[in-house]
Amino acid sequence: VQLMESGGGLLQAAGSLRTSCAASGINFNIRHIGWYRQAPGKQRELFADITSAGTTNYADSVKGRFTISRENAKNMVYLQLNSVKPEDTAVYYCNAEKSPFYGLPSIWGQGTQVTVSS
């Protein structure tokens, strides 16, 4: 049972990047998935999530710039980052949210580093 992020890297401000989250061993289709990030010295924050039905939510800090999507047939969730800023620099994590209804725990990936230079 695991999530694995990939696709992070170093990019310049105003650039674009796509990160991915691959799920295995979980009931992916019924899980709500969130993207979190943690910058140095700051708390981990939720900035985008997608329900099992595909409804998306975004924090104001990324709205209009980032897009979360999922491909259930491949057990994948994607994060498209556009118009990035230096303040987007962080370790990016995906999370399968706990589901009290189904009795499923929260699951975290190991994270992928995104660094934006000015």
C-alpha positions as CSV (number, residue, x, y, z in Angstrom):
1,V,0.0,0.0,0.0
2,Q,1.8,3.1,-1.1
3,L,1.8,6.4,-3.0
4,M,4.8,7.6,-4.9
5,E,5.3,11.1,-6.2
6,S,7.6,11.9,-9.2
7,G,8.2,14.8,-11.5
8,G,9.7,17.4,-9.2
9,G,12.7,19.5,-10.2
10,L,14.3,22.8,-10.6
11,L,12.6,25.4,-12.7
12,Q,12.6,29.2,-13.2
13,A,9.8,31.5,-12.2
14,A,6.9,31.6,-14.6
15,G,7.7,28.1,-15.8
16,S,5.6,25.0,-15.8
17,L,6.0,21.5,-14.4
18,R,3.8,18.4,-13.9
19,T,4.1,16.2,-10.9
20,S,2.5,12.7,-10.6
21,C,1.3,10.5,-7.8
22,A,1.1,6.8,-8.5
23,A,-1.0,4.7,-6.2
24,S,-0.7,1.0,-5.6
25,G,-2.3,-1.4,-3.2
26,I,-5.2,0.9,-2.3
27,N,-8.8,1.3,-3.3
28,F,-7.9,4.2,-5.4
29,N,-11.2,4.9,-7.1
30,I,-13.0,5.6,-3.8
31,R,-10.2,7.7,-2.3
32,H,-10.1,11.5,-2.2
33,I,-6.5,12.6,-3.0
34,G,-4.9,15.8,-1.8
35,W,-1.6,17.5,-2.7
36,Y,0.2,19.1,0.2
37,R,3.5,21.0,0.3
38,Q,5.9,21.9,3.0
39,A,8.4,24.7,2.6
40,P,11.5,24.9,4.9
41,G,10.5,26.1,8.3
42,K,6.8,26.0,7.5
43,Q,4.0,23.7,8.2
44,R,2.7,21.2,5.7
45,E,-0.3,22.8,3.9
46,L,-3.1,21.4,1.7
47,F,-3.4,23.4,-1.5
48,A,-5.3,21.1,-3.9
49,D,-7.5,18.1,-3.7
50,I,-9.8,16.0,-5.8
51,T,-12.7,13.8,-4.8
52,S,-13.4,10.3,-6.0
53,A,-15.9,11.9,-8.3
54,G,-13.4,14.4,-9.7
55,T,-14.5,17.5,-7.9
56,T,-11.5,19.8,-7.3
57,N,-10.7,22.4,-4.7
58,Y,-7.8,24.8,-4.5
59,A,-6.2,27.1,-2.0
60,D,-6.2,30.8,-3.0
61,S,-2.4,30.7,-3.3
62,V,-2.5,28.3,-6.3
63,K,-6.0,28.9,-7.8
64,G,-5.7,29.7,-11.5
65,R,-2.1,28.4,-11.7
66,F,-2.2,24.8,-10.6
67,T,-4.5,22.0,-11.8
68,I,-5.1,18.7,-10.1
69,S,-6.5,15.8,-12.1
70,R,-6.8,12.0,-11.8
71,E,-6.8,9.0,-14.1
72,N,-8.5,6.2,-12.2
73,A,-7.8,3.6,-14.8
74,K,-4.1,4.1,-14.1
75,N,-4.3,4.8,-10.4
76,M,-2.7,8.2,-11.0
77,V,-3.2,11.7,-9.8
78,Y,-1.4,14.6,-11.5
79,L,-0.6,18.2,-10.6
80,Q,0.1,20.7,-13.3
81,L,2.0,23.7,-12.1
82,N,1.9,26.8,-14.3
83,S,3.2,30.3,-13.7
84,V,5.3,29.1,-10.8
85,K,6.7,31.5,-8.2
86,P,9.7,31.2,-5.9
87,E,7.3,30.9,-3.0
88,D,6.1,27.6,-4.6
89,T,9.4,26.1,-3.6
90,A,8.6,23.1,-1.3
91,V,8.5,19.4,-1.0
92,Y,5.3,18.3,-2.6
93,Y,3.3,15.3,-1.1
94,C,0.3,13.5,-2.2
95,N,-2.1,12.0,0.3
96,A,-4.9,9.5,0.1
97,E,-7.3,11.0,2.7
98,K,-8.6,8.8,5.4
99,S,-12.1,7.5,4.9
100,P,-14.1,6.9,8.1
101,F,-17.0,5.7,6.0
102,Y,-14.9,2.9,4.5
103,G,-12.6,2.5,7.4
104,L,-9.5,3.5,5.4
105,P,-6.5,5.3,6.9
106,S,-4.6,8.2,5.5
107,I,-1.6,7.3,3.3
108,W,1.3,9.6,2.4
109,G,3.8,9.5,-0.3
110,Q,7.5,10.2,0.3
111,G,7.4,13.6,-1.4
112,T,9.1,15.3,-4.4
113,Q,11.1,18.5,-4.3
114,V,10.0,21.5,-6.4
115,T,12.4,24.4,-6.5
116,V,11.6,27.6,-8.3
117,S,14.4,30.1,-8.9
118,S,13.8,33.8,-9.5
